[in-house]
């Protein structure tokens, strides 16, 4: 049995357990084996319950609730089960809100557990008391407070079901500390039942007819609901029918980027030629992407509300179908179930778009060519080295900032579950995500690319990486400023930079003071040897890249 799979509760006599024990058992029965968080006195029975090995749920102690919540969000992305974060009331819950926002915008199944004040103290503005139902309502799928230990199995199962059903997302459970310490003889419940929708035969015949009528078809893929088997079937389908595929925002690891049908991604700083191709397409098949702000070029690539292109929109949540764009054909379906049906269609006649597909791939190859006139440190050469030397299953994580433009443009993802990045655009995401990835995939190479500002928002978790013995390689792109904001300042207030200059520590020395590997380089030619040393160290490592602060993007310089 896979450790992440839900399991049936053992048939045995029910014994009295406290709420913490009941909670941990309910999580484990729903396939959850890891919790991230910062301990607090309002949830002590939970931490006691995970102390024993037979609990089979590990607790990863973190240094800040914000980074703990991002670890949980990343774990939900890559495991397919809700990532779990547990925090104390008040300040702990508020710190964790950033991960909830990311989970909501990224459609990630996640569960935030908050220790609440005792039931009898509620309504008095007790120490750190908050009303979580009101606070979290706009960024979650469900918020509930559990009033009795008898209700814990039911509420946990409902939370898991809601987090995974339809469009995935975050759920909050608030549990008063006296509920967690109270005892009950309640039995464990069967695991949550998650039902995925699939397309009808009639809908698939419409899909075939609309694609076959096209002269310039494109498929846009998002990263929701894909299994490895579905990805293989999808690769075969697009190769057999020679249809070009575009990755939605930060969904570049669905189709192997070496495939002749892969033509790039729609992201911040993406190819203007690719954006023009999307506008020129006459049929768009969108699978697993909700067509959000960034994927659509700030709603410019498709007309709102009625696109000029024929739009086939496949998404697991019906509330997203027609929310912004009215589709020609809307299909509520899980991506994998849709692809199962897609793979069974008879081959299309692709002669009409063969030249279109070939041209789009040439555009992509040209866009990935590095420049020969770069002044100083060339970050593109670093990304190209990683592209050519990392294992195909290596996980690359990042947060937010202009440095990500180089990664998205010059790297090639070849396997699923190898890109971890926030659609929410949250800084400080990449390093916590790397910790979650290395814990989930201990034998795979995990690399975090972070800007100096981005890394400093999560740098305290380097202690967590050392404590857990995780050989993550962190590449810190140090340009001494908030580069993306400086770029916007130059657009709006040329020559008047304000509030964007950063004073940074010696990042290599920071790693070394933890007993980890650290070094800094000033030339991109020195990166290959530095990276090899970092990997060989087999412990957490930081490579600081001291780049030219004037180079804002691959194409733009101060």
VENLINDA-V428717 format. One record per helix or strand of 3 or more residues. SS is the DSSP state (H for helix, E for strand). FROM is the first residue (numbers start at 0). TO is the last residue. If there is no record, write none. Layout:
((SS,FROM,TO) (SS,FROM,TO))
//
This chain:
((H,18,28) (E,33,36) (H,40,48) (H,52,54) (E,57,60) (H,64,78) (E,82,86) (H,90,94) (H,96,105) (E,109,115) (H,118,120) (H,131,134) (H,136,138) (E,141,145) (H,148,163) (E,169,175) (H,176,180) (H,200,211) (E,216,220) (H,227,240) (E,243,246) (E,261,264) (H,271,279) (E,282,286) (E,309,314) (H,317,319) (E,328,331) (H,334,342) (H,350,366) (H,378,388) (E,394,397) (H,402,409) (E,418,420) (H,428,439) (E,445,450) (H,451,455) (H,458,467) (E,472,477) (H,482,491) (H,506,512) (E,516,520) (H,523,536) (E,540,545) (E,550,552))
//
